[in-house]
Amino acid sequence: MDIQEYFARISYRGSHNKPDLATMSDIFQHHIQAVPFENLSIHCGESIELDLEATYNKIVRKKRGGWCMENNYLLSWVLKTLGYDVTLLGAKVYVPELDAYPDEIDHLLLQVELDGKSYIVDGGFGMAYQLWQPMELISGTDQPQTPGVFRFQEESGTWYLEKVKRKQCVLNQSTSASQTVENEVCRRVYLFTLQPRDIEEFRGCNAHLQTAPDSLFVTKSICSLQTADGIRALVGWKLTEMKYNYRDNTDLVEIRIIADEEMEKTLKEKFNITLDKKFVPVNTSRLSLF
């Protein structure tokens, strides 16, 4: 595994001699705009391996994306290679339809200690809740970013990430989300503790999420990529393109349905992804990702 090859994959040409916040933020920004958050392997009959070398080959050499355990595991290698102090953490992702968190961890994120401060680095959430910069681990303070205002709330050692949502201007309302979701003001994203984790602790969750019949990743095919000013996402056959804060604290949303014969072209043109095997889109879950 070659750090220069990784930098070429994310089109990063900046300095990396000093492990500081500016360098980490710049690399992070390049990563999320080059590497999609996607679970397409599941819907191509491939298994997702929790192995760093396999992940490197998939994301860097095959120019694919991945989900949290792939993106953040790869990022942990990148940051450690550059001299950062990185710890793996486990989170439980909020399910708004159930107003609940799962019993077991189902999300991998990173904690980085830097100059006496602690930061959360998460390049593997995707969709409209993807962080665009590392977040300082402080409770109750708004941390505005291009996608919206994020903040942590800490209660008795448990940390909660939430995002304040903007209004949405949807150009074609007929294919938009439910009114309930659109009227949501603040969305809880996930909870986590600062208990250090080993990658082995995610093997069960990695297997469960790609095989359980009720798993979001089994019931939806997902591919999302952050852009210079927003996000594009293909969920099932629905392609959503969002421009953040295009006017008056409002995000502009455009949605269209992609025909099966357009799938291969759409994945290449919008996400720079070429698949080895036949892709079968799926979208049977009612869970909103926006």
C-alpha positions in Angstrom: 0.0 0.0 0.0 1.4 3.3 -1.2 0.4 6.7 0.3 1.3 8.4 -3.0 -1.0 6.1 -4.9 -3.8 7.0 -2.4 -3.1 10.7 -2.9 -3.3 10.2 -6.7 -6.7 8.4 -6.2 -8.2 11.4 -4.3 -6.3 14.0 -6.4 -4.5 15.4 -3.4 -1.4 17.5 -4.3 -0.9 19.4 -1.1 1.7 19.2 1.6 1.7 16.3 4.1 5.0 16.8 5.9 3.4 18.2 9.1 0.5 16.3 10.8 -1.6 19.4 11.5 -5.3 20.2 11.4 -5.2 22.0 8.1 -3.5 19.0 6.3 -5.9 16.5 7.8 -8.9 18.6 6.8 -7.6 19.1 3.3 -7.0 15.3 2.8 -10.4 14.6 4.3 -12.1 17.0 1.9 -10.4 15.4 -1.1 -11.4 11.9 0.1 -15.1 12.5 0.5 -15.2 14.2 -3.0 -13.4 11.4 -4.7 -14.5 8.2 -2.9 -18.2 7.5 -2.9 -20.1 6.1 0.1 -21.6 3.0 -1.5 -22.8 -0.5 -0.8 -23.0 -1.7 -4.5 -21.0 -4.8 -3.8 -23.9 -6.3 -1.9 -26.1 -5.8 -5.0 -23.5 -7.2 -7.4 -23.2 -10.5 -5.5 -19.8 -9.6 -3.9 -19.0 -9.7 -0.2 -17.5 -6.7 1.6 -14.3 -7.7 3.3 -13.1 -6.1 6.6 -9.5 -6.3 5.5 -7.3 -3.2 5.0 -5.4 -4.5 1.9 -8.6 -5.6 0.2 -10.2 -2.2 1.0 -7.1 -0.4 -0.4 -7.3 -2.4 -3.6 -11.0 -1.8 -4.0 -11.0 2.0 -3.3 -7.6 3.0 -4.5 -6.8 0.7 -7.4 -10.3 -0.2 -8.6 -11.6 3.3 -7.9 -14.6 2.1 -6.0 -16.2 3.5 -2.9 -17.2 1.8 0.3 -19.2 2.1 3.5 -18.1 3.3 6.9 -15.9 0.3 7.8 -14.1 0.6 4.5 -13.7 4.4 4.2 -12.8 5.0 7.8 -10.5 2.0 8.1 -8.6 3.2 5.1 -8.5 6.8 6.5 -7.2 5.5 9.7 -4.2 3.9 7.8 -3.7 7.1 5.9 -3.6 9.3 9.0 -1.5 6.9 11.0 1.0 6.7 8.1 1.2 10.5 8.1 1.9 10.6 11.9 -1.5 11.3 13.4 -2.7 9.8 16.7 -5.8 7.8 15.6 -8.3 5.7 17.6 -11.1 3.6 16.2 -14.5 4.3 17.8 -17.9 2.5 17.5 -21.3 4.3 17.0 -24.9 3.4 16.9 -26.8 5.1 14.0 -30.2 6.7 14.9 -33.2 5.2 13.1 -35.8 8.1 12.8 -38.7 5.8 11.8 -38.2 3.9 15.1 -37.0 6.9 17.1 -34.3 4.6 18.5 -30.7 3.5 18.3 -29.7 -0.2 17.7 -28.5 -2.4 20.6 -25.1 -3.0 19.0 -22.6 -0.7 17.3 -23.1 -0.5 13.6 -20.8 2.4 12.5 -17.0 2.9 12.6 -15.6 6.4 13.1 -12.2 7.9 14.1 -10.9 10.0 17.0 -7.8 12.0 16.3 -5.7 13.6 19.1 -4.0 16.7 17.8 -2.3 19.6 19.7 -4.1 18.8 22.9 -7.5 18.7 21.3 -9.7 15.8 20.2 -11.4 15.5 16.8 -13.9 13.2 15.3 -13.1 12.2 11.7 -15.8 10.4 9.8 -15.5 9.9 6.1 -17.9 7.0 5.9 -21.4 8.2 6.6 -22.4 9.5 3.2 -25.6 11.1 2.0 -26.6 14.5 3.4 -25.2 13.7 6.9 -21.6 13.4 5.8 -19.3 15.7 7.7 -17.1 17.9 5.4 -14.5 18.7 8.0 -13.2 17.0 11.2 -15.2 18.1 14.2 -13.7 19.2 17.5 -15.0 16.9 20.3 -16.8 19.6 22.4 -20.3 19.4 23.7 -23.1 21.8 23.0 -21.3 24.0 20.5 -22.6 24.6 17.0 -20.0 23.7 14.3 -21.2 25.1 11.0 -20.1 23.3 7.8 -21.2 23.6 4.2 -23.8 20.7 4.6 -25.3 22.4 7.6 -24.7 23.0 11.3 -23.4 19.9 13.2 -23.0 19.6 17.0 -22.2 17.1 19.7 -24.1 16.7 22.9 -22.5 14.7 25.7 -24.5 13.1 28.4 -22.9 10.9 31.1 -20.1 9.8 28.8 -22.3 9.2 25.7 -21.8 11.5 22.8 -24.6 12.4 20.3 -24.0 13.9 16.9 -26.9 15.9 15.4 -27.3 18.1 12.3 -29.6 21.1 12.0 -31.3 20.9 8.7 -32.1 23.6 6.2 -35.3 24.0 4.2 -35.4 22.2 0.8 -36.5 23.5 -2.5 -37.4 20.4 -4.5 -37.7 21.0 -8.2 -40.0 18.0 -8.8 -42.1 17.4 -5.8 -43.8 14.3 -7.0 -40.6 12.2 -6.3 -39.6 13.9 -3.1 -39.5 12.6 0.4 -42.4 12.5 2.8 -43.6 15.8 4.3 -42.7 14.6 7.8 -39.0 14.2 6.9 -39.0 17.5 5.0 -40.3 19.4 8.0 -37.7 17.9 10.4 -35.6 20.7 11.9 -32.8 18.8 13.6 -31.8 15.2 13.0 -29.9 13.0 15.4 -27.3 11.1 13.4 -25.6 8.7 15.8 -24.4 8.2 19.4 -20.9 6.9 20.5 -18.6 6.6 23.4 -14.9 7.2 23.6 -14.2 3.5 24.3 -11.3 2.5 22.0 -12.2 -0.3 19.5 -10.3 -2.9 17.6 -11.3 -3.6 14.0 -12.1 -7.2 15.1 -15.1 -5.8 17.0 -16.7 -4.8 13.7 -16.6 -8.2 12.0 -20.0 -9.2 13.3 -21.6 -6.0 12.3 -19.9 -6.0 8.9 -21.4 -9.5 8.2 -24.8 -8.6 9.6 -25.3 -5.4 7.7 -24.7 -7.1 4.3 -26.8 -10.3 5.0 -29.7 -9.4 7.4 -33.0 -9.2 5.5 -34.0 -6.0 7.4 -30.6 -4.3 7.0 -30.8 -0.9 5.3 -27.9 -1.9 3.1 -29.7 -5.0 1.9 -33.0 -3.2 1.3 -31.4 -0.2 -0.5 -28.7 0.1 -3.0 -26.8 3.3 -2.2 -24.1 5.3 -3.9 -23.5 8.9 -2.8 -20.7 11.4 -3.4 -20.0 14.8 -2.0 -19.4 17.5 -4.7 -17.8 20.9 -4.6 -21.1 22.5 -3.5 -23.4 19.7 -2.5 -24.1 16.0 -2.9 -25.3 13.5 -5.5 -26.9 10.2 -4.5 -28.3 7.2 -6.3 -30.6 5.2 -4.1 -32.3 2.4 -6.0 -33.3 4.0 -9.2 -33.7 7.5 -7.8 -30.8 10.0 -8.5 -30.9 13.0 -6.2 -28.6 16.0 -6.7 -28.5 18.6 -3.9 -26.9 22.0 -3.9 -26.3 23.2 -0.4 -27.5 26.6 0.8 -28.1 27.9 -2.7 -30.3 30.8 -1.3 -31.8 31.9 2.0 -30.7 28.9 4.1 -32.3 26.6 1.5 -30.9 23.6 -0.3 -31.8 23.0 -3.9 -32.9 19.5 -4.6 -33.4 17.8 -8.0 -34.6 14.3 -8.4 -35.0 12.0 -11.4 -35.6 8.3 -11.9 -32.9 6.4 -13.8 -33.8 3.6 -16.2 -32.0 0.2 -15.9 -30.3 0.8 -19.2 -28.9 4.1 -17.9 -27.4 2.7 -14.7 -24.0 1.8 -16.0 -23.6 5.2 -17.6 -24.9 7.1 -14.6 -22.5 5.3 -12.2 -19.6 6.2 -14.5 -20.5 9.8 -15.2 -21.8 10.8 -11.8 -19.6 8.7 -9.4 -16.7 7.5 -11.6 -17.6 3.9 -10.8 -17.3 1.0 -13.1 -18.5 -2.3 -11.7 -17.1 -5.8 -12.5 -20.4 -7.6 -12.0 -24.0 -7.2 -12.9 -25.6 -4.5 -10.6 -29.2 -5.0 -9.5 -30.7 -1.8 -7.9 -32.9 -2.2 -4.8 -35.0 0.3 -2.8 -37.6 -1.4 -0.6 -37.0 0.4 2.7 -39.0 3.5 3.6 -36.2 4.9 5.6 -35.2 8.4 4.5 -31.6 9.1 3.8 -32.1 12.9 3.5 
